[in-house]
């Protein structure tokens, strides 16, 4: 998910639309390539979606539309310039009542492979 402001660098509306369209196509191809590779390697069907816009609004919309059981987030790298941060993880915890996994970029999640889980919640729930 990207904010439109991260893509557009000009004031001209037509060139901004072209840039967004090019970025959309490039991003779609990258995701398709990764999904196809993973899907064929592990014989798993995968549906994907991406969007450009306000990240938090898109997250809320996705949670309402799809009602996922589990949300997997990538662990974000620390940005030394951002003191406060965007608090996406806390935002998702507030808006999603199911399980949230935070995956390390060093440890790859693979089907039929053991994973280590850390739990942070005062509620005890059974996860299947």
C-alpha positions as CSV (number, residue, x, y, z in Angstrom):
1,X,0.0,0.0,0.0
2,X,1.3,3.4,-1.0
3,X,0.1,6.9,-0.4
4,X,-0.5,8.9,-3.6
5,X,1.9,11.6,-2.3
6,X,4.7,9.0,-2.3
7,X,4.2,8.5,-6.1
8,X,3.3,12.0,-7.4
9,X,6.1,14.5,-7.6
10,X,4.6,17.1,-10.0
11,X,1.8,19.6,-10.0
12,X,0.5,18.8,-13.4
13,X,-2.6,16.6,-13.0
14,X,-2.2,14.7,-16.3
15,X,1.4,13.7,-15.6
16,X,0.5,12.8,-12.0
17,X,-2.2,10.5,-13.3
18,X,0.2,8.9,-15.8
19,X,2.8,8.4,-13.0
20,X,0.2,6.8,-10.7
21,X,-0.9,4.5,-13.6
22,X,2.7,3.5,-14.4
23,X,3.4,2.8,-10.7
24,X,0.2,0.8,-10.5
25,X,1.2,-1.4,-13.4
26,X,4.8,-1.9,-12.2
27,X,3.6,-2.8,-8.7
28,X,1.0,-5.2,-10.0
29,X,3.6,-7.0,-12.1
30,X,6.0,-7.3,-9.2
31,X,3.3,-8.7,-6.9
32,X,2.1,-11.1,-9.6
33,X,5.6,-12.4,-10.1
34,X,6.1,-13.1,-6.4
35,X,2.6,-14.6,-5.9
36,X,3.0,-16.8,-9.0
37,X,6.4,-18.0,-7.8
38,X,5.2,-18.8,-4.3
39,X,2.0,-20.3,-5.5
40,X,3.7,-22.7,-8.0
41,X,6.5,-23.6,-5.5
42,X,4.1,-24.6,-2.8
43,X,1.0,-25.6,-4.9
44,X,-1.2,-23.0,-3.1
45,X,-3.9,-20.8,-4.5
46,X,-3.3,-17.1,-3.6
47,X,-5.5,-14.1,-4.1
48,X,-3.9,-10.7,-3.7
49,X,-4.9,-7.1,-3.8
50,X,-3.2,-3.7,-3.5
51,X,-4.2,-0.1,-3.6
52,X,-2.9,3.4,-3.5
53,X,-4.5,5.8,-1.1
54,X,-4.7,6.7,2.6
55,X,-3.1,3.6,4.3
56,X,-5.3,3.6,7.4
57,X,-8.6,4.1,5.4
58,X,-7.6,1.2,3.1
59,X,-6.8,-1.1,6.0
60,X,-10.2,-0.4,7.6
61,X,-12.0,-1.0,4.3
62,X,-10.1,-4.2,3.7
63,X,-10.9,-5.5,7.2
64,X,-14.6,-4.7,6.8
65,X,-14.8,-6.2,3.3
66,X,-12.8,-9.4,3.8
67,X,-13.1,-10.1,7.6
68,X,-9.7,-11.9,7.7
69,X,-9.0,-14.5,10.5
70,X,-5.3,-13.6,10.6
71,X,-3.4,-10.5,9.4
72,X,0.3,-10.9,8.7
73,X,2.5,-7.8,8.8
74,X,6.1,-7.4,7.9
75,X,8.3,-6.1,10.6
76,X,9.2,-2.5,9.6
77,X,12.6,-1.1,9.6
78,X,13.2,1.7,12.0
79,X,13.3,5.1,10.4
80,X,15.7,7.4,12.3
81,X,13.9,10.5,11.0
82,X,10.5,9.4,12.2
83,X,10.3,9.9,16.0
84,X,6.6,9.2,16.3
85,X,6.0,6.8,13.4
86,X,2.7,6.0,11.8
87,X,1.5,3.4,14.4
88,X,0.0,1.1,11.7
89,X,0.4,-2.0,14.0
90,X,-1.4,-0.3,16.9
91,X,-4.1,0.9,14.4
92,X,-4.6,-2.6,13.1
93,X,-4.8,-4.0,16.6
94,X,-7.6,-1.5,17.4
95,X,-9.5,-2.3,14.3
96,X,-9.0,-6.1,13.9
97,X,-10.3,-8.5,16.5
98,X,-8.5,-11.6,15.1
99,X,-4.9,-12.8,15.3
100,X,-2.1,-10.5,14.0
101,X,1.3,-12.0,13.1
102,X,4.4,-9.9,12.7
103,X,6.8,-11.7,10.4
104,X,10.6,-11.0,10.4
105,X,12.2,-10.3,7.0
106,X,15.0,-12.8,8.1
107,X,12.6,-15.7,8.9
108,X,10.5,-16.6,5.9
109,X,7.0,-18.0,6.5
110,X,6.7,-21.3,4.5
111,X,3.9,-23.9,4.4
112,X,4.5,-27.0,6.5
113,X,7.5,-25.5,8.3
114,X,7.6,-24.8,12.0
115,X,7.4,-21.2,13.2
116,X,7.9,-19.6,16.5
117,X,5.0,-17.5,17.9
118,X,5.0,-14.8,20.4
119,X,1.7,-13.7,21.9
120,X,0.9,-10.3,23.2
121,X,-2.6,-10.1,24.5
122,X,-4.4,-10.3,27.8
123,X,-7.0,-12.7,26.3
124,X,-6.4,-16.3,25.8
125,X,-7.7,-17.7,22.5
126,X,-7.3,-21.0,20.7
127,X,-5.7,-20.4,17.3
128,X,-6.3,-23.2,14.7
